[in-house]
């Protein structure tokens, strides 16, 4: 029974952290309701090694997850190339619209911090070179 309860807790905490939404508009709405910032990033999950490294080194880091849970809504506009990783037509169209507006030069990764009103606070046009702790301080 204890293992079952622990499993449910772990699953719910993963879903709580993974506050990723299908649209940036939803992410901004959620951020406004929860008084959080939006960490919005463009990635090529199956072809861009700095993108994969950003996700593994920062987004999936336990220290970062702890900070993000209380302070961020995360939105990832992904552009996979392999057919097996293809997104829905709707999600692809949404991501392409966002790229036209926020990433016309096609930079990968491009990491954008938005305030709860959707205004750009800061941009990183490459993989951050700082440690996770230093990056968290910049996000604050």
C-alpha positions as a Markdown table, in Angstrom:
| # | Residue | x | y | z |
|---|---|---|---|---|
| 1 | Unk | 0.0 | 0.0 | 0.0 |
| 2 | Unk | 2.8 | 2.4 | 0.9 |
| 3 | Unk | 4.4 | 1.8 | -2.5 |
| 4 | Unk | 1.1 | 2.5 | -4.2 |
| 5 | Unk | 0.7 | 5.8 | -2.4 |
| 6 | Unk | 4.3 | 6.8 | -3.1 |
| 7 | Unk | 3.8 | 6.0 | -6.8 |
| 8 | Unk | 0.7 | 8.2 | -6.9 |
| 9 | Unk | 2.6 | 11.0 | -5.2 |
| 10 | Unk | 5.5 | 10.8 | -7.6 |
| 11 | Unk | 3.2 | 10.7 | -10.6 |
| 12 | Unk | 1.2 | 13.7 | -9.4 |
| 13 | Unk | 4.4 | 15.7 | -8.6 |
| 14 | Unk | 5.7 | 15.0 | -12.1 |
| 15 | Unk | 2.4 | 16.3 | -13.6 |
| 16 | Unk | 2.5 | 19.3 | -11.2 |
| 17 | Unk | 6.0 | 20.2 | -12.4 |
| 18 | Unk | 5.3 | 19.5 | -16.0 |
| 19 | Unk | 3.1 | 22.5 | -16.3 |
| 20 | Unk | 3.8 | 22.5 | -20.0 |
| 21 | Unk | 0.8 | 23.6 | -22.1 |
| 22 | Unk | -0.1 | 23.3 | -25.7 |
| 23 | Unk | -0.1 | 27.0 | -26.5 |
| 24 | Unk | 1.9 | 29.9 | -25.3 |
| 25 | Unk | -1.4 | 31.8 | -24.7 |
| 26 | Unk | -2.4 | 29.1 | -22.2 |
| 27 | Unk | 1.0 | 29.3 | -20.5 |
| 28 | Unk | 0.7 | 33.1 | -20.1 |
| 29 | Unk | -2.8 | 32.7 | -18.7 |
| 30 | Unk | -1.6 | 30.2 | -16.2 |
| 31 | Unk | 1.3 | 32.3 | -15.3 |
| 32 | Unk | -1.0 | 35.3 | -14.7 |
| 33 | Unk | -3.3 | 33.3 | -12.5 |
| 34 | Unk | -0.4 | 31.8 | -10.5 |
| 35 | Unk | 1.8 | 35.0 | -10.5 |
| 36 | Unk | 4.7 | 33.1 | -12.2 |
| 37 | Unk | 7.0 | 33.8 | -15.1 |
| 38 | Unk | 7.0 | 31.8 | -18.3 |
| 39 | Unk | 10.1 | 30.0 | -19.5 |
| 40 | Unk | 9.5 | 29.6 | -23.2 |
| 41 | Unk | 12.1 | 27.8 | -25.3 |
| 42 | Unk | 12.5 | 26.7 | -28.9 |
| 43 | Unk | 14.1 | 23.3 | -29.4 |
| 44 | Unk | 14.8 | 20.7 | -32.0 |
| 45 | Unk | 14.4 | 17.7 | -29.7 |
| 46 | Unk | 15.8 | 15.1 | -32.1 |
| 47 | Unk | 18.4 | 17.0 | -34.0 |
| 48 | Unk | 19.7 | 20.0 | -31.9 |
| 49 | Unk | 22.3 | 18.8 | -29.4 |
| 50 | Unk | 22.4 | 22.1 | -27.5 |
| 51 | Unk | 18.6 | 21.9 | -27.2 |
| 52 | Unk | 18.8 | 18.4 | -25.8 |
| 53 | Unk | 21.6 | 19.5 | -23.4 |
| 54 | Unk | 19.5 | 22.4 | -22.2 |
| 55 | Unk | 16.6 | 20.2 | -21.4 |
| 56 | Unk | 18.7 | 17.5 | -19.6 |
| 57 | Unk | 21.1 | 19.9 | -17.8 |
| 58 | Unk | 18.5 | 22.6 | -16.8 |
| 59 | Unk | 14.9 | 21.7 | -17.2 |
| 60 | Unk | 15.2 | 18.1 | -15.9 |
| 61 | Unk | 17.6 | 19.0 | -13.1 |
| 62 | Unk | 16.2 | 18.5 | -9.6 |
| 63 | Unk | 17.3 | 21.9 | -8.3 |
| 64 | Unk | 15.8 | 23.6 | -11.3 |
| 65 | Unk | 12.5 | 21.6 | -11.0 |
| 66 | Unk | 12.2 | 22.7 | -7.4 |
| 67 | Unk | 12.6 | 26.4 | -8.5 |
| 68 | Unk | 10.4 | 26.0 | -11.5 |
| 69 | Unk | 7.5 | 24.4 | -9.6 |
| 70 | Unk | 7.1 | 27.6 | -7.5 |
| 71 | Unk | 8.1 | 30.2 | -10.0 |
| 72 | Unk | 7.7 | 29.2 | -13.7 |
| 73 | Unk | 5.3 | 27.9 | -16.3 |
| 74 | Unk | 7.3 | 26.1 | -18.9 |
| 75 | Unk | 6.4 | 26.2 | -22.6 |
| 76 | Unk | 8.5 | 24.4 | -25.2 |
| 77 | Unk | 8.0 | 25.1 | -28.9 |
| 78 | Unk | 9.6 | 22.0 | -30.4 |
| 79 | Unk | 10.6 | 21.4 | -34.0 |
| 80 | Unk | 11.4 | 17.7 | -34.3 |
| 81 | Unk | 12.6 | 16.5 | -37.8 |
| 82 | Unk | 12.1 | 12.7 | -37.5 |
| 83 | Unk | 8.8 | 11.5 | -38.6 |
| 84 | Unk | 8.4 | 9.3 | -35.5 |
| 85 | Unk | 8.6 | 12.4 | -33.3 |
| 86 | Unk | 6.3 | 14.5 | -35.4 |
| 87 | Unk | 3.9 | 16.7 | -33.5 |
| 88 | Unk | 0.2 | 17.1 | -34.4 |
| 89 | Unk | -0.6 | 19.4 | -37.3 |
| 90 | Unk | -2.2 | 21.9 | -34.9 |
| 91 | Unk | 0.9 | 22.0 | -32.6 |
| 92 | Unk | 3.2 | 22.3 | -35.6 |
| 93 | Unk | 1.2 | 25.3 | -36.8 |
| 94 | Unk | 1.2 | 26.9 | -33.4 |
| 95 | Unk | 4.9 | 26.5 | -33.0 |
| 96 | Unk | 5.5 | 27.9 | -36.5 |
| 97 | Unk | 3.4 | 31.0 | -35.7 |
| 98 | Unk | 5.5 | 31.5 | -32.5 |
| 99 | Unk | 8.7 | 31.1 | -34.5 |
| 100 | Unk | 7.6 | 33.8 | -36.9 |
| 101 | Unk | 6.9 | 36.2 | -34.0 |
| 102 | Unk | 9.7 | 35.3 | -31.5 |
| 103 | Unk | 12.4 | 33.5 | -33.5 |
| 104 | Unk | 12.5 | 34.8 | -37.1 |
| 105 | Unk | 16.2 | 33.9 | -37.3 |
| 106 | Unk | 15.6 | 30.3 | -36.4 |
| 107 | Unk | 18.0 | 30.1 | -33.4 |
| 108 | Unk | 18.1 | 26.8 | -31.5 |
| 109 | Unk | 18.0 | 26.8 | -28.7 |
| 110 | Unk | 16.3 | 30.1 | -28.1 |
| 111 | Unk | 15.2 | 30.6 | -24.5 |
| 112 | Unk | 12.9 | 33.4 | -23.5 |
| 113 | Unk | 11.7 | 34.5 | -20.1 |
| 114 | Unk | 8.3 | 36.2 | -20.1 |
| 115 | Unk | 6.6 | 38.0 | -17.3 |
| 116 | Unk | 3.1 | 37.0 | -16.3 |
| 117 | Unk | 1.7 | 39.5 | -18.9 |
| 118 | Unk | 3.7 | 37.9 | -21.7 |
| 119 | Unk | 6.3 | 40.6 | -22.0 |
| 120 | Unk | 9.9 | 39.5 | -22.7 |
| 121 | Unk | 12.1 | 39.9 | -19.7 |
| 122 | Unk | 15.2 | 38.3 | -21.1 |
| 123 | Unk | 16.4 | 36.1 | -24.0 |
| 124 | Unk | 19.2 | 33.6 | -24.3 |
| 125 | Unk | 20.2 | 33.0 | -27.9 |
| 126 | Unk | 22.3 | 29.9 | -27.1 |
| 127 | Unk | 22.7 | 27.3 | -24.4 |
| 128 | Unk | 23.4 | 29.1 | -21.1 |
| 129 | Unk | 27.0 | 28.8 | -20.0 |
| 130 | Unk | 26.3 | 29.2 | -16.3 |
| 131 | Unk | 25.6 | 26.6 | -13.8 |
| 132 | Unk | 22.0 | 25.6 | -12.9 |
| 133 | Unk | 22.2 | 27.7 | -9.7 |
| 134 | Unk | 23.5 | 30.7 | -11.6 |
| 135 | Unk | 20.8 | 30.3 | -14.3 |
| 136 | Unk | 18.2 | 30.2 | -11.5 |
| 137 | Unk | 19.5 | 33.4 | -10.1 |
| 138 | Unk | 19.1 | 35.1 | -13.5 |
| 139 | Unk | 15.6 | 33.8 | -13.8 |
| 140 | Unk | 14.7 | 35.3 | -10.4 |
